[in-house]
Amino acid sequence: TALPIYIYSGGRIGEMSRIMNDILEVFEHIIKQYRTLDMCEKELHLLLNEDSALRADYKEWCETMGYTERKGFAEFFQEYVDREGSVWDSLEDQDL
């Protein structure tokens, strides 16, 4: 995967862009690997406990998105699954 592009190097917007890109990559990797919310949440919890920088990024992502830390990943997971499902649905519709 490509490295995140900084909007303003060293600035608040650039830092937020980096955090958003990094945390979303982590989320998507976990979802693709474990596929169920329960297993994904367990893996994320382990990663957050092992990596304080990731934990800080997750906390900031939750605050930015308006989620609680407890439910932030679950909200993302559901949106991701819904979005992926709608892509498959639209492809199936084209086959008809």
Secondary structure, DSSP 8 states (H G I E B T S, - for coil): ------SSTTSHHHHHHHHHHHHHHHHHHHHHHH-SHHHHHHHHHHHHHH-HHHHHHHHHHHHHHT--TTTHHHHHHHHHHHHHHHHHHHHHHHH-
